[in-house]
């Protein structure tokens, strides 16, 4: 998935993302890791992107400044599918 944010809103979501598409940062994990993260009540260690990174289930790559400057927003967007199920 490639999520584009513009003016504080999700502007576009592409799946699969185009080959060689650039991004400011990436949060990567296996399909199983994302499924565990998106459970209504994730298991311990699967509740947060940083916990999953520390455990080796995800990686965070690229320019971390926009991620850290907008951390709560990014976490809320990524957790949104939890309430959709």
Residue pairs with C-beta under 8 A, 6 or more apart in sequence:
1 13
1 14
1 15
1 16
1 17
2 12
2 13
2 14
2 15
2 17
2 18
2 21
2 23
3 10
3 12
3 13
3 77
4 10
4 11
4 12
4 13
4 14
5 11
5 77
8 73
10 77
14 21
23 62
24 62
24 63
24 66
24 67
25 60
25 61
25 62
25 63
25 64
25 66
25 67
26 59
26 60
26 61
26 62
27 49
27 58
27 59
27 60
27 67
27 78
28 58
28 59
28 60
28 61
29 37
29 52
29 57
29 58
29 59
30 57
33 46
33 52
33 57
33 58
36 42
36 43
36 46
36 57
37 46
37 47
37 49
37 52
37 78
37 79
38 79
38 81
38 82
38 85
39 46
39 82
40 82
40 83
40 85
42 82
45 51
45 52
45 55
45 57
46 52
46 57
48 75
49 58
49 60
49 75
49 78
52 58
53 59
53 60
60 67
67 74
